[in-house]
Amino acid sequence: MMAYSGAKEDGREVKIYEYLDELSTDLAEYISELSEASVKERGVFAIALSGGSLISLIRKLCEAPYSKTVDWSKWYIFWVDERVVAKNHADSNYKLAKDAFLSKVPIVPSHVHSINDTVSAEKAAEDYEFVIRQLVRTRVISVSDVSDCPKFDLILLGMGPDGHIASLFPDHSILDEKDEWVTFVTDSPKPPPERITFTLPVINSASNVAVVVTGSSKAEAAHLAIDDVGPDVPPSPAKMVQPTKGKLIWYLDKAAASKLDCTKCSE
Ligand SMILES: O=C(O)[C@H](O)[C@@H](O)[C@H](O)[C@H](O)COP(=O)(O)O
């Protein structure tokens, strides 16, 4: 049973689940509904994945009914962030998604847009932005009418205990990046150090963003990102996820939600 689902004043929704199994069932249903709506509206579904625990939480999409009901041929896959390692390396977000998800559903191989793993982080970010530009031009990826940024149908994020999302880490100058769509870091505090990442303007231009957070190690970061903690606490990267026109949903398990202020959470 879901413990709590509440819409906040600013259009965000926070969903809290007693059991991981329920969270992942609901998440699969949510993704399949967005896919259906997007295919109906635009003929395609452009989704960007992160790495980490998120991937195992979307695994139900590979099972019935979704394995059969989702229009996989219309899916285009991107990575919100990627570690700059070979695609067959254990640290690769591509490999993680491929092994646990993409290889189990009939996605068209040419619709899977992973990074160039043979070049530097800087060049990989540049190449990836170029790929995205081409697909915006042909409207495989929609475009935001407010920011000129790509408008992904869905961006899926995890969050670290330090409040990072994608490869946007706290107190990093990358958080101020306004011009690039995809940028790089060579000093990630979470290994491996070299990564490429979507920038905040791209994340905040998406039609839908879901932040999926589980486990007690993330409870404090979830509280700081979701609750109103006043102007004295500098916003974490996760708090800076505020889609301009899109919809934001937080999917939390009970442990990750254990430090939220919300009074209704225990109802
Ligand atoms: O490449 C990465 O490291 C991920 O894309 C990263 O942004 C991840 O989503 C968070 O670190 C949460 O990871 P966990 O859910 O595994 O804690």
The ligand as a Tripos MOL2 file, in Angstrom:
@<TRIPOS>MOLECULE
LIG
   17    16     1     0     0
SMALL
NO_CHARGES

@<TRIPOS>ATOM
      1 O1         26.3840    7.4420  -13.2040 O.co2     1 LIG1
      2 C1         25.8860    7.5940  -12.1190 C.2       1 LIG1
      3 O2         26.5300    7.5260  -11.0950 O.co2     1 LIG1
      4 C2         24.4250    7.8000  -12.0380 C.3       1 LIG1
      5 O3         23.8000    8.1440  -13.1900 O.3       1 LIG1
      6 C3         24.0640    8.7100  -10.8720 C.3       1 LIG1
      7 O4         23.6520    9.9810  -11.1850 O.3       1 LIG1
      8 C4         23.0690    7.9710  -10.0610 C.3       1 LIG1
      9 O5         21.7910    8.1030  -10.6000 O.3       1 LIG1
     10 C5         23.0950    8.4440   -8.6310 C.3       1 LIG1
     11 O6         24.4200    8.4470   -8.1900 O.3       1 LIG1
     12 C6         22.2840    7.5440   -7.7290 C.3       1 LIG1
     13 O7         22.7980    6.2520   -7.7980 O.3       1 LIG1
     14 P1         22.2230    5.1230   -6.8530 P.3       1 LIG1
     15 O8         20.7570    5.0890   -7.0980 O.co2     1 LIG1
     16 O9         22.9080    3.8420   -7.2750 O.co2     1 LIG1
     17 O10        22.5700    5.5550   -5.4710 O.co2     1 LIG1
@<TRIPOS>BOND
     1     1     2 2
     2     2     3 1
     3     2     4 1
     4     4     5 1
     5     4     6 1
     6     6     7 1
     7     6     8 1
     8     8     9 1
     9     8    10 1
    10    10    11 1
    11    10    12 1
    12    12    13 1
    13    13    14 1
    14    14    15 2
    15    14    16 1
    16    14    17 1
@<TRIPOS>SUBSTRUCTURE
     1 LIG1         1 GROUP 0 **** ****
